[in-house]
Structures are given as structure tokens and as C-alpha cells.
Amino acid sequence: MAKVVVMDHPLIQHKIGVIRNIETGTKDFRQTISEIAMLITYEATRNLPLSEVEIETPICKTTVKALKGKKMAIIPILRAGLGMVDGVLAMIPAARVGHIGLYRDPETHEPVEYYCKIPADCEEREVFVLDPMLATGGSSAAAIQMLKDRGCKKIHFMCIIAAPEGVKRMQDEHPDVDIYIGALDEKLNEHAYIVPGLGDAGDRIFGTK
């Protein structure tokens, strides 16, 4: 079973308090989402493989550590996942960026793919799927399955707020995927919103509500 890591860093917890607040406006919400994503990236990349590389400093030759193999790929789930991209790229500027688009079928309530564009060599990269909210887990689990179907093997999932129901579904369907969570909330309500949550992340990031 892969690991589930819930962040306990004071900076992350403080910033999550900011985005929960209904009084936080679009500009500050968007900026803080990006900052939280950057901080979660620090923890989520802790175990990336390293190799030794010989370089020359202004003084002498020496051996240093460098990320091994292909660099990361980050795959936001449209549209709210876009809010996390800049924060991750601030930490890993060389990462490739793909996109996955899903919508919920109004009758079956299951996620349906409408867009998928990922780097051609994603199967060789450490892939980080981004979505601020892990609620029912339907969209996230579907996105990860799409990546597996396209050959991706080393997949991680990053979110800012999660409900236990979504974590369980991810573990049931993708027990090989590590999950990094800013805060694990209480439950889902009858409308499948996370409680206490922060409302609709996409609307608050893009000012569409």
C-alpha cells in the first residue's frame, strides 16, 4: 500500500486557514493556493531518486547530487488543478506540464474524459497529479487510470483539502499511488462538498462565483 501523507507544517496550516475563510478574495485565494502547492511539493519530492554528478566549482572538481533520470511531469486536473501549477513549477522549473479534463455525467455521475494532453515520455517520469480538492475521489481516480492506460508508472497525487471518502476510494482503486494532503477534513455533506472545506476551489481561484 502506498503512503498517505497529511501535512503538519505550520506554514501550510496557516495558509489553509486563509483559503478556508469566506472573506478571502480571488487574488489572495489564488496566490495562497499556489503557495500551499509549492510547500506540499517540497514534501512530495522528498524521495525522488538522486545520482552523483562530477562538476567543477571555481575552486576544484567535486561530486554533487542531481535528480536521476527524467525530471518530473505535473498533470493538473482541469480546471481547479491549474491553480497549483505555478507553485509546483516554482520548485521544479524544468518539469513538463500536461493537462487532463473531466466532467461528471449528469445521469451516471461518473467522470467522463474530454481532454488529455501529456508529455510523450511520461512513462519515464515521476508524474504528479494536481487537484486542490479530493472529495468523492471519482475524478482523481479516473485521471490516474487515464495516465496508467497511457503507460505512466510512477504516479503521485497532490491535493490541498481531502475528505476521508476520497482518500479511501483512491486507496481502493490505486493502492500504488502516494497521496499528499494539505489537510484531511471531516466528511462530505449531502451535496458531496467537503466539510468544513473551502467551497468550490475552481470558482474561488478564477472568480467565477
Phi and psi in degrees as GROMACS dihedral restraints (atoms count N, CA, C in turn):
[ dihedral_restraints ]
;  ai    aj    ak    al  type     phi  dphi    fc
    3     4     5     6     1   -69.6    20    10
    4     5     6     7     1   169.9    20    10
    6     7     8     9     1   -94.0    20    10
    7     8     9    10     1   153.6    20    10
    9    10    11    12     1  -116.8    20    10
   10    11    12    13     1   119.5    20    10
   12    13    14    15     1  -114.2    20    10
   13    14    15    16     1   117.8    20    10
   15    16    17    18     1  -102.1    20    10
   16    17    18    19     1   123.8    20    10
   18    19    20    21     1   -68.0    20    10
   19    20    21    22     1   140.7    20    10
   21    22    23    24     1  -124.2    20    10
   22    23    24    25     1    11.0    20    10
   24    25    26    27     1   -68.9    20    10
   25    26    27    28     1   135.0    20    10
   27    28    29    30     1   -57.5    20    10
   28    29    30    31     1   -37.3    20    10
   30    31    32    33     1   -65.0    20    10
   31    32    33    34     1   -41.4    20    10
   33    34    35    36     1   -64.5    20    10
   34    35    36    37     1   -44.6    20    10
   36    37    38    39     1   -64.4    20    10
   37    38    39    40     1   -39.0    20    10
   39    40    41    42     1   -62.9    20    10
   40    41    42    43     1   -45.9    20    10
   42    43    44    45     1   -69.1    20    10
   43    44    45    46     1   -32.3    20    10
   45    46    47    48     1   -65.5    20    10
   46    47    48    49     1   -35.5    20    10
   48    49    50    51     1   -61.1    20    10
   49    50    51    52     1   -36.4    20    10
   51    52    53    54     1   -64.8    20    10
   52    53    54    55     1   -46.1    20    10
   54    55    56    57     1   -75.9    20    10
   55    56    57    58     1   -20.0    20    10
   57    58    59    60     1   -70.5    20    10
   58    59    60    61     1   -29.2    20    10
   60    61    62    63     1   -67.5    20    10
   61    62    63    64     1   124.3    20    10
   63    64    65    66     1   -63.7    20    10
   64    65    66    67     1   -20.2    20    10
   66    67    68    69     1   -81.0    20    10
   67    68    69    70     1   -11.1    20    10
   69    70    71    72     1   -73.0    20    10
   70    71    72    73     1   123.1    20    10
   72    73    74    75     1   -78.7    20    10
   73    74    75    76     1   174.9    20    10
   75    76    77    78     1   -59.1    20    10
   76    77    78    79     1   -47.3    20    10
   78    79    80    81     1   -59.3    20    10
   79    80    81    82     1   -50.4    20    10
   81    82    83    84     1   -69.1    20    10
   82    83    84    85     1   -35.9    20    10
   84    85    86    87     1   -62.3    20    10
   85    86    87    88     1   -49.2    20    10
   87    88    89    90     1   -60.9    20    10
   88    89    90    91     1   -44.3    20    10
   90    91    92    93     1   -65.0    20    10
   91    92    93    94     1   -40.3    20    10
   93    94    95    96     1   -71.2    20    10
   94    95    96    97     1   -37.1    20    10
   96    97    98    99     1   -56.1    20    10
   97    98    99   100     1   -45.3    20    10
   99   100   101   102     1   -62.9    20    10
  100   101   102   103     1   -41.4    20    10
  102   103   104   105     1   -65.3    20    10
  103   104   105   106     1   -41.5    20    10
  105   106   107   108     1   -63.7    20    10
  106   107   108   109     1   -42.1    20    10
  108   109   110   111     1   -59.5    20    10
  109   110   111   112     1   -40.1    20    10
  111   112   113   114     1   -62.5    20    10
  112   113   114   115     1   -43.6    20    10
  114   115   116   117     1   -68.3    20    10
  115   116   117   118     1   -39.0    20    10
  117   118   119   120     1   -65.6    20    10
  118   119   120   121     1   -35.8    20    10
  120   121   122   123     1   -58.0    20    10
  121   122   123   124     1   -38.1    20    10
  123   124   125   126     1   -56.1    20    10
  124   125   126   127     1   -43.9    20    10
  126   127   128   129     1   -76.1    20    10
  127   128   129   130     1   -39.5    20    10
  129   130   131   132     1   -68.2    20    10
  130   131   132   133     1   -22.8    20    10
  132   133   134   135     1   -98.8    20    10
  133   134   135   136     1    11.0    20    10
  135   136   137   138     1   -58.0    20    10
  136   137   138   139     1   -34.2    20    10
  138   139   140   141     1  -106.3    20    10
  139   140   141   142     1    19.1    20    10
  141   142   143   144     1   -62.5    20    10
  142   143   144   145     1   140.1    20    10
  144   145   146   147     1   -68.8    20    10
  145   146   147   148     1   144.7    20    10
  147   148   149   150     1  -119.0    20    10
  148   149   150   151     1   156.1    20    10
  150   151   152   153     1  -130.5    20    10
  151   152   153   154     1   163.2    20    10
  153   154   155   156     1   -95.5    20    10
  154   155   156   157     1   134.6    20    10
  156   157   158   159     1  -129.0    20    10
  157   158   159   160     1   135.6    20    10
  159   160   161   162     1   -89.0    20    10
  160   161   162   163     1   128.7    20    10
  162   163   164   165     1  -131.6    20    10
  163   164   165   166     1   176.8    20    10
  165   166   167   168     1  -122.4    20    10
  166   167   168   169     1   121.6    20    10
  168   169   170   171     1   -84.7    20    10
  169   170   171   172     1   175.7    20    10
  171   172   173   174     1   -61.7    20    10
  172   173   174   175     1   -12.3    20    10
  174   175   176   177     1  -104.0    20    10
  175   176   177   178     1   -45.4    20    10
  177   178   179   180     1  -166.1    20    10
  178   179   180   181     1   176.9    20    10
  180   181   182   183     1   -78.8    20    10
  181   182   183   184     1   147.4    20    10
  183   184   185   186     1  -155.6    20    10
  184   185   186   187     1   170.5    20    10
  186   187   188   189     1  -109.7    20    10
  187   188   189   190     1   131.7    20    10
  189   190   191   192     1  -126.0    20    10
  190   191   192   193     1   169.3    20    10
  192   193   194   195     1   -94.0    20    10
  193   194   195   196     1   143.1    20    10
  195   196   197   198     1  -143.1    20    10
  196   197   198   199     1   150.9    20    10
  198   199   200   201     1   -58.6    20    10
  199   200   201   202     1   135.2    20    10
  201   202   203   204     1   -86.8    20    10
  202   203   204   205     1   136.6    20    10
  204   205   206   207     1    72.8    20    10
  205   206   207   208     1  -154.9    20    10
  207   208   209   210     1   -66.7    20    10
  208   209   210   211     1   148.0    20    10
  210   211   212   213     1   -78.1    20    10
  211   212   213   214     1  -179.5    20    10
  213   214   215   216     1   -67.9    20    10
  214   215   216   217     1   159.4    20    10
  216   217   218   219     1  -123.1    20    10
  217   218   219   220     1   137.7    20    10
  219   220   221   222     1  -116.0    20    10
  220   221   222   223     1   135.6    20    10
  222   223   224   225     1  -127.6    20    10
  223   224   225   226     1    95.0    20    10
  225   226   227   228     1   -73.8    20    10
  226   227   228   229     1   143.4    20    10
  228   229   230   231     1   -87.4    20    10
  229   230   231   232     1   120.9    20    10
  231   232   233   234     1   -66.5    20    10
  232   233   234   235     1   141.4    20    10
  234   235   236   237     1  -106.0    20    10
  235   236   237   238     1   -22.3    20    10
  237   238   239   240     1   -62.5    20    10
  238   239   240   241     1   -30.8    20    10
  240   241   242   243     1   -59.7    20    10
  241   242   243   244     1   -23.0    20    10
  243   244   245   246     1   -60.2    20    10
  244   245   246   247     1   -29.3    20    10
  246   247   248   249     1   -65.8    20    10
  247   248   249   250     1   -17.0    20    10
  249   250   251   252     1   -96.6    20    10
  250   251   252   253     1   -12.2    20    10
  252   253   254   255     1   -62.8    20    10
  253   254   255   256     1   -49.6    20    10
  255   256   257   258     1   -61.7    20    10
  256   257   258   259     1   -36.3    20    10
  258   259   260   261     1   -64.8    20    10
  259   260   261   262     1   -41.1    20    10
  261   262   263   264     1   -68.0    20    10
  262   263   264   265     1   -41.9    20    10
  264   265   266   267     1   -66.1    20    10
  265   266   267   268     1   -25.7    20    10
  267   268   269   270     1   -62.5    20    10
  268   269   270   271     1   -31.0    20    10
  270   271   272   273     1   -89.4    20    10
  271   272   273   274     1   -36.5    20    10
  273   274   275   276     1  -127.7    20    10
  274   275   276   277     1    75.7    20    10
  276   277   278   279     1   -61.7    20    10
  277   278   279   280     1   -25.2    20    10
  279   280   281   282     1   -85.6    20    10
  280   281   282   283     1    -1.2    20    10
  282   283   284   285     1   -63.6    20    10
  283   284   285   286     1   142.7    20    10
  285   286   287   288     1   -81.8    20    10
  286   287   288   289     1   152.4    20    10
  288   289   290   291     1  -124.2    20    10
  289   290   291   292     1   125.2    20    10
  291   292   293   294     1  -112.5    20    10
  292   293   294   295     1  -179.1    20    10
  294   295   296   297     1  -144.9    20    10
  295   296   297   298     1   141.2    20    10
  297   298   299   300     1  -125.5    20    10
  298   299   300   301     1   130.4    20    10
  300   301   302   303     1  -115.8    20    10
  301   302   303   304     1   129.8    20    10
  303   304   305   306     1  -135.0    20    10
  304   305   306   307     1   148.0    20    10
  306   307   308   309     1  -132.6    20    10
  307   308   309   310     1   159.4    20    10
  309   310   311   312     1   -92.8    20    10
  310   311   312   313     1   123.4    20    10
  312   313   314   315     1   -62.2    20    10
  313   314   315   316     1   127.5    20    10
  315   316   317   318     1   -66.4    20    10
  316   317   318   319     1   -20.6    20    10
  318   319   320   321     1   -95.9    20    10
  319   320   321   322     1   -47.7    20    10
  321   322   323   324     1   -88.5    20    10
  322   323   324   325     1   -18.7    20    10
  324   325   326   327     1    64.6    20    10
  325   326   327   328     1    14.8    20    10
  327   328   329   330     1   -94.5    20    10
  328   329   330   331     1   148.8    20    10
  330   331   332   333     1   -70.1    20    10
  331   332   333   334     1   139.9    20    10
  333   334   335   336     1  -123.1    20    10
  334   335   336   337     1   131.0    20    10
  336   337   338   339     1   -73.3    20    10
  337   338   339   340     1   133.2    20    10
  339   340   341   342     1  -124.1    20    10
  340   341   342   343     1   -11.6    20    10
  342   343   344   345     1  -157.9    20    10
  343   344   345   346     1   138.5    20    10
  345   346   347   348     1  -154.4    20    10
  346   347   348   349     1   114.2    20    10
  348   349   350   351     1  -136.1    20    10
  349   350   351   352     1   112.6    20    10
  351   352   353   354     1  -129.4    20    10
  352   353   354   355     1   158.9    20    10
  354   355   356   357     1   -56.8    20    10
  355   356   357   358     1   143.4    20    10
  357   358   359   360     1   -62.5    20    10
  358   359   360   361     1   -27.5    20    10
  360   361   362   363     1  -105.1    20    10
  361   362   363   364     1    29.5    20    10
  363   364   365   366     1   -59.5    20    10
  364   365   366   367     1   -28.9    20    10
  366   367   368   369     1   -64.6    20    10
  367   368   369   370     1   -15.9    20    10
  369   370   371   372     1   -99.9    20    10
  370   371   372   373     1    -1.4    20    10
  372   373   374   375     1  -110.7    20    10
  373   374   375   376     1   159.5    20    10
  375   376   377   378     1   -78.2    20    10
  376   377   378   379     1   117.5    20    10
  378   379   380   381     1  -105.7    20    10
  379   380   381   382     1   128.9    20    10
  381   382   383   384     1  -116.6    20    10
  382   383   384   385     1   115.1    20    10
  384   385   386   387     1   -88.4    20    10
  385   386   387   388     1   133.6    20    10
  387   388   389   390     1  -117.9    20    10
  388   389   390   391     1   130.7    20    10
  390   391   392   393     1  -157.9    20    10
  391   392   393   394     1   125.9    20    10
  393   394   395   396     1   -59.4    20    10
  394   395   396   397     1   -33.1    20    10
  396   397   398   399     1  -119.2    20    10
  397   398   399   400     1   131.0    20    10
  399   400   401   402     1  -113.5    20    10
  400   401   402   403     1    94.3    20    10
  402   403   404   405     1   -96.2    20    10
  403   404   405   406     1   -93.2    20    10
  405   406   407   408     1   -75.0    20    10
  406   407   408   409     1   -23.0    20    10
  408   409   410   411     1    88.8    20    10
  409   410   411   412     1    -3.4    20    10
  411   412   413   414     1   -61.9    20    10
  412   413   414   415     1   -51.8    20    10
  414   415   416   417     1   -66.1    20    10
  415   416   417   418     1   -42.9    20    10
  417   418   419   420     1   -64.5    20    10
  418   419   420   421     1   -44.7    20    10
  420   421   422   423     1   -63.6    20    10
  421   422   423   424     1   -39.4    20    10
  423   424   425   426     1   -66.5    20    10
  424   425   426   427     1   -42.0    20    10
  426   427   428   429     1   -62.1    20    10
  427   428   429   430     1   -42.0    20    10
  429   430   431   432     1   -66.6    20    10
  430   431   432   433     1   -38.2    20    10
  432   433   434   435     1   -63.6    20    10
  433   434   435   436     1   -38.9    20    10
  435   436   437   438     1   -58.5    20    10
  436   437   438   439     1   -42.0    20    10
  438   439   440   441     1   -68.3    20    10
  439   440   441   442     1   -41.2    20    10
  441   442   443   444     1   -62.5    20    10
  442   443   444   445     1   -39.5    20    10
  444   445   446   447     1   -63.8    20    10
  445   446   447   448     1   -22.7    20    10
  447   448   449   450     1   -98.1    20    10
  448   449   450   451     1    12.8    20    10
  450   451   452   453     1    97.8    20    10
  451   452   453   454     1    -0.6    20    10
  453   454   455   456     1   -70.6    20    10
  454   455   456   457     1   137.6    20    10
  456   457   458   459     1  -118.6    20    10
  457   458   459   460     1   -37.1    20    10
  459   460   461   462     1  -105.0    20    10
  460   461   462   463     1    87.8    20    10
  462   463   464   465     1  -114.3    20    10
  463   464   465   466     1   137.2    20    10
  465   466   467   468     1  -128.4    20    10
  466   467   468   469     1   155.8    20    10
  468   469   470   471     1  -125.6    20    10
  469   470   471   472     1   132.3    20    10
  471   472   473   474     1  -122.4    20    10
  472   473   474   475     1   130.9    20    10
  474   475   476   477     1  -141.6    20    10
  475   476   477   478     1   166.5    20    10
  477   478   479   480     1   -99.3    20    10
  478   479   480   481     1   -42.8    20    10
  480   481   482   483     1  -126.3    20    10
  481   482   483   484     1   136.2    20    10
  483   484   485   486     1  -134.1    20    10
  484   485   486   487     1   150.3    20    10
  486   487   488   489     1  -104.2    20    10
  487   488   489   490     1   149.6    20    10
  489   490   491   492     1   -56.3    20    10
  490   491   492   493     1   -34.6    20    10
  492   493   494   495     1   -62.1    20    10
  493   494   495   496     1   -40.7    20    10
  495   496   497   498     1   -69.8    20    10
  496   497   498   499     1   -39.8    20    10
  498   499   500   501     1   -61.4    20    10
  499   500   501   502     1   -43.3    20    10
  501   502   503   504     1   -62.5    20    10
  502   503   504   505     1   -43.9    20    10
  504   505   506   507     1   -63.2    20    10
  505   506   507   508     1   -41.3    20    10
  507   508   509   510     1   -62.8    20    10
  508   509   510   511     1   -43.2    20    10
  510   511   512   513     1   -66.0    20    10
  511   512   513   514     1   -37.1    20    10
  513   514   515   516     1   -67.1    20    10
  514   515   516   517     1   -43.0    20    10
  516   517   518   519     1   -89.7    20    10
  517   518   519   520     1   -27.5    20    10
  519   520   521   522     1  -138.5    20    10
  520   521   522   523     1    68.8    20    10
  522   523   524   525     1   -68.0    20    10
  523   524   525   526     1    -6.6    20    10
  525   526   527   528     1   -95.9    20    10
  526   527   528   529     1     1.5    20    10
  528   529   530   531     1  -105.4    20    10
  529   530   531   532     1   120.9    20    10
  531   532   533   534     1   -69.4    20    10
  532   533   534   535     1   142.7    20    10
  534   535   536   537     1  -121.5    20    10
  535   536   537   538     1   127.3    20    10
  537   538   539   540     1  -115.6    20    10
  538   539   540   541     1   122.1    20    10
  540   541   542   543     1  -124.7    20    10
  541   542   543   544     1   132.7    20    10
  543   544   545   546     1   -70.2    20    10
  544   545   546   547     1   -45.6    20    10
  546   547   548   549     1  -150.4    20    10
  547   548   549   550     1   134.9    20    10
  549   550   551   552     1   -98.4    20    10
  550   551   552   553     1   114.1    20    10
  552   553   554   555     1   -88.7    20    10
  553   554   555   556     1  -175.1    20    10
  555   556   557   558     1   -75.5    20    10
  556   557   558   559     1   -50.6    20    10
  558   559   560   561     1  -172.8    20    10
  559   560   561   562     1   179.2    20    10
  561   562   563   564     1   -99.5    20    10
  562   563   564   565     1   145.1    20    10
  564   565   566   567     1   -88.9    20    10
  565   566   567   568     1  -172.6    20    10
  567   568   569   570     1   -67.6    20    10
  568   569   570   571     1   -14.8    20    10
  570   571   572   573     1  -101.8    20    10
  571   572   573   574     1    11.8    20    10
  573   574   575   576     1    65.7    20    10
  574   575   576   577     1    27.1    20    10
  576   577   578   579     1   -93.5    20    10
  577   578   579   580     1   144.0    20    10
  579   580   581   582     1   -73.8    20    10
  580   581   582   583     1   137.1    20    10
  582   583   584   585     1  -115.2    20    10
  583   584   585   586     1   126.0    20    10
  585   586   587   588     1   -77.9    20    10
  586   587   588   589     1   -22.9    20    10
  588   589   590   591     1    59.6    20    10
  589   590   591   592     1  -153.7    20    10
  591   592   593   594     1  -151.0    20    10
  592   593   594   595     1    14.6    20    10
  594   595   596   597     1    87.6    20    10
  595   596   597   598     1  -154.7    20    10
  597   598   599   600     1   -86.4    20    10
  598   599   600   601     1   111.3    20    10
  600   601   602   603     1   -62.3    20    10
  601   602   603   604     1   -42.3    20    10
  603   604   605   606     1   -61.0    20    10
  604   605   606   607     1   -45.8    20    10
  606   607   608   609     1   -61.7    20    10
  607   608   609   610     1   -39.4    20    10
  609   610   611   612     1   -75.9    20    10
  610   611   612   613     1   -32.0    20    10
  612   613   614   615     1   -68.6    20    10
  613   614   615   616     1   -43.0    20    10
  615   616   617   618     1  -103.2    20    10
  616   617   618   619     1     1.4    20    10
  618   619   620   621     1    68.2    20    10
  619   620   621   622     1    36.6    20    10
  621   622   623   624     1  -102.9    20    10
  622   623   624   625     1    16.6    20    10
